[in-house]
Structures are given as C-alpha cells and as structure tokens.
Amino acid sequence: MLQKWGSIAKIGYIDNIPAGMIQFRPLPEENVVRIDCIYVHNKPHWRKGMGKNLLFSLIEDMKKPQKWFGNQPAKALIVWTFPGHSEGQLPAKDFFVIYGFKQVAEIPSLLFYPLKECFIYQPVKKELPQYTPQPEDKGKVLIFCGPNKCPAAYPHFLKRMERYIREIDEKIPINYIDISKEPDMAKRRNVDYGDCIVNRKLIGAFVLDKQGFQNEVKNALSG
Ligand SMILES: CC(C)(COP(=O)(O)OP(=O)(O)OC[C@H]1O[C@@H](n2cnc3c(N)ncnc32)[C@H](O)[C@@H]1OP(=O)(O)O)[C@@H](O)C(=O)NCCC(=O)NCCS
C-alpha cells in the first residue's frame, strides 16, 4: 500500500501513546478517497477529540491537490461503515453522520462527504466475483488471510469466523490460506482476502452479523 499510494494513514498520539488512527486510500477511477478504518482503541482515550481531529486533518489534506488525481483535490471522502465498535463506544456510522457524511442512496452502510460543491457520490458498479468451487474444498473450511489493509481484520474478523464456525461444528478442519504465500489457491477459486469457504460454499454474510453468518455456515454444512 505504501509503495503504491504513499502515505495512507494518520496516527494520533495522546501523551506520546498512539491512541487513534484513520486509514484511507485513493480510488483514482472515481476521484474519491475511501476511508478504510477509523479507530480509537483504549477506553481512557475515547471522547478526547482524537477521532474528530484525525477526520478533520484528513479532510483538510484532501481539499488540496493530490497526485493521485492528476493534481486535483478529491471530489469526496467515502466510507463503508460496519459495527466494529466495543460496548459503550460510538459506532463508526454515527460518528461520520455527526460530521456531515450522507448516506449514498439505498446503501445504508455507504456514506460520503463531498469536497467538491454539489457532488453526489454514486459507486461505480462492479460485478461481484463468483467463487469457483473446487472438489477438494468439500468437508473443510478455508479462510483466506495474508497482508491486507486492515490491522484489525485477522484478530477481529478471521479468528471470529473460526470461533463462530466452531460453535456449530467442533471437528471440521479449518485451514488458513495466506494469499501472499499461496496466491494460486485464491486465484483458482476466484476469492480474496477475508473470504471464507465452508464445504464448497462461499459465505456471503459479514462475520459481525453473527446470526446471518452462522445461518449460511449451517446451510453450507448441510449441503
Ligand atoms: C468513532 C470513534 C473513532 C470516535 O473517536 P473518539 O476520539 O472517541 O471521538 P471524539 O472524541 O473525536 O468525539 C467526536 C464526537 O463524537 C461523539 N461521540 C464520541 N464518542 C461518543 C460516545 N461514546 N457517545 C456519544 N457520542 C460520542 C460526540 O459528539 C463527540 O463530540 P463531543 O465530545 O464534542 O460531544 C471511536 O469511537 C471508535 O473508534 N469507534 C469504533 C469505530 C469502528 O467501529 N471502527 C471500525 C474498525 S476498523
């Protein structure tokens, strides 16, 4: 990410302790900047202005000309929010709405913040990739991991997948495939980081939707 885009994150410190971060990357085909993550981890650091300062700092930067967009400023910031907050912590969606982000029509989790006057964001429609089932995937779980854009993904999402699957089936083999080491394993199946295959079915539900995720796992195991 650093080699491709340059600086793609800001870290905020309180008393010399890294207390919060905002991570982002350009989408040059749309001239917008996507916020991948904002997070203030430790409770004593909550509500001290860290999240707000990180966001405002990014907004000010993105109003300036960017090499990613042919020396034009970004047209907007966008963010796909999800419920990654702990108990008592502000959900990301509520935070962005407080600071003027608007919902993109009919997609509740997708918000945008225009930097160009009157700009309304509409995502470029992309075909969803289809998993190519492999005979050897029968009777097992494959979770695709490796270096990626979100430091919370492995402990919070992938290991959670494993836990939720184990609650349903104590014995099924669960294999982690590191895409950086075994790229062909992902390529052959047409899957990517964070994808989870159970008994030759790709699980579509996001793991934080525990019920939806486990329902799909049960269906996959009964098929
Ligand atoms: C959203 C988040 C970044 C805010 O960080 P923060 O530094 O604690 O927030 P700030 O101090 O900048 O607060 C800004 C405003 O948000 C609101 N706010 C923040 N925490 C709040 C809380 N617990 N309850 C109600 N409002 C809250 C307030 O309006 C606050 O302004 P005010 O204190 O002047 O009233 C942080 O709560 C967080 O990390 N939440 C989880 C986000 C997440 O799920 N990320 C996905 C993982 S990648």
The ligand as an SDF file (V2000), in Angstrom:
LIG
                    3D

 48 50  0  0  0  0  0  0  0  0999 V2000
  -15.8720    6.7770   16.2760 C   0  0  0  0  0  0  0  0  0  0  0  0
  -14.5740    6.9790   17.0460 C   0  0  0  0  0  0  0  0  0  0  0  0
  -13.4130    6.9600   16.0490 C   0  0  0  0  0  0  0  0  0  0  0  0
  -14.6360    8.3330   17.7470 C   0  0  0  0  0  0  0  0  0  0  0  0
  -13.3840    8.5550   18.3590 O   0  0  0  0  0  0  0  0  0  0  0  0
  -13.2240    9.4710   19.6570 P   0  0  0  0  0  0  0  0  0  0  0  0
  -11.8530   10.0400   19.6510 O   0  0  0  0  0  0  0  0  0  0  0  0
  -13.6050    8.7130   20.8650 O   0  0  0  0  0  0  0  0  0  0  0  0
  -14.3180   10.5870   19.3920 O   0  0  0  0  0  0  0  0  0  0  0  0
  -14.1730   12.1650   19.5760 P   0  0  0  0  0  0  0  0  0  0  0  0
  -13.6530   12.4800   20.9420 O   0  0  0  0  0  0  0  0  0  0  0  0
  -13.4300   12.7390   18.4310 O   0  0  0  0  0  0  0  0  0  0  0  0
  -15.7060   12.5820   19.5320 O   0  0  0  0  0  0  0  0  0  0  0  0
  -16.2710   13.3280   18.4900 C   0  0  0  0  0  0  0  0  0  0  0  0
  -17.7740   13.3810   18.7230 C   0  0  0  0  0  0  0  0  0  0  0  0
  -18.3460   12.0940   18.5470 O   0  0  0  0  0  0  0  0  0  0  0  0
  -19.4130   11.9120   19.5060 C   0  0  0  0  0  0  0  0  0  0  0  0
  -19.0560   10.8240   20.4180 N   0  0  0  0  0  0  0  0  0  0  0  0
  -17.8470   10.2100   20.5450 C   0  0  0  0  0  0  0  0  0  0  0  0
  -17.9500    9.1700   21.4190 N   0  0  0  0  0  0  0  0  0  0  0  0
  -19.2210    9.1460   21.8310 C   0  0  0  0  0  0  0  0  0  0  0  0
  -19.9430    8.2880   22.7030 C   0  0  0  0  0  0  0  0  0  0  0  0
  -19.3610    7.2680   23.3390 N   0  0  0  0  0  0  0  0  0  0  0  0
  -21.2660    8.5310   22.8940 N   0  0  0  0  0  0  0  0  0  0  0  0
  -21.8820    9.5420   22.2550 C   0  0  0  0  0  0  0  0  0  0  0  0
  -21.2490   10.3920   21.3950 N   0  0  0  0  0  0  0  0  0  0  0  0
  -19.9460   10.1830   21.1810 C   0  0  0  0  0  0  0  0  0  0  0  0
  -19.5590   13.2260   20.2360 C   0  0  0  0  0  0  0  0  0  0  0  0
  -20.4770   14.0280   19.5010 O   0  0  0  0  0  0  0  0  0  0  0  0
  -18.1620   13.7910   20.1350 C   0  0  0  0  0  0  0  0  0  0  0  0
  -18.1270   15.1880   20.2440 O   0  0  0  0  0  0  0  0  0  0  0  0
  -18.1950   15.8660   21.7380 P   0  0  0  0  0  0  0  0  0  0  0  0
  -17.3390   15.0500   22.6440 O   0  0  0  0  0  0  0  0  0  0  0  0
  -17.6630   17.2450   21.4700 O   0  0  0  0  0  0  0  0  0  0  0  0
  -19.6470   15.8420   22.1060 O   0  0  0  0  0  0  0  0  0  0  0  0
  -14.3700    5.8780   18.1180 C   0  0  0  0  0  0  0  0  0  0  0  0
  -15.4840    5.8900   18.9840 O   0  0  0  0  0  0  0  0  0  0  0  0
  -14.2430    4.4810   17.5440 C   0  0  0  0  0  0  0  0  0  0  0  0
  -13.1300    4.0230   17.2820 O   0  0  0  0  0  0  0  0  0  0  0  0
  -15.3800    3.8000   17.3400 N   0  0  0  0  0  0  0  0  0  0  0  0
  -15.3610    2.4910   16.6700 C   0  0  0  0  0  0  0  0  0  0  0  0
  -15.2290    2.7140   15.2020 C   0  0  0  0  0  0  0  0  0  0  0  0
  -15.2030    1.4300   14.4270 C   0  0  0  0  0  0  0  0  0  0  0  0
  -16.0300    0.5460   14.5910 O   0  0  0  0  0  0  0  0  0  0  0  0
  -14.2520    1.3290   13.5250 N   0  0  0  0  0  0  0  0  0  0  0  0
  -14.1950    0.1660   12.6900 C   0  0  0  0  0  0  0  0  0  0  0  0
  -12.9780   -0.6330   12.9940 C   0  0  0  0  0  0  0  0  0  0  0  0
  -11.9390   -0.5510   11.5550 S   0  0  0  0  0  0  0  0  0  0  0  0
  1  2  1  0
  2  3  1  0
  2  4  1  0
  2 36  1  0
  4  5  1  0
  5  6  1  0
  6  7  2  0
  6  8  1  0
  6  9  1  0
  9 10  1  0
 10 11  2  0
 10 12  1  0
 10 13  1  0
 13 14  1  0
 14 15  1  0
 15 16  1  0
 15 30  1  0
 16 17  1  0
 17 18  1  0
 17 28  1  0
 18 19  1  0
 18 27  1  0
 19 20  2  0
 20 21  1  0
 21 22  1  0
 21 27  2  0
 22 23  1  0
 22 24  2  0
 24 25  1  0
 25 26  2  0
 26 27  1  0
 28 29  1  0
 28 30  1  0
 30 31  1  0
 31 32  1  0
 32 33  2  0
 32 34  1  0
 32 35  1  0
 36 37  1  0
 36 38  1  0
 38 39  2  0
 38 40  1  0
 40 41  1  0
 41 42  1  0
 42 43  1  0
 43 44  2  0
 43 45  1  0
 45 46  1  0
 46 47  1  0
 47 48  1  0
M  END
$$$$
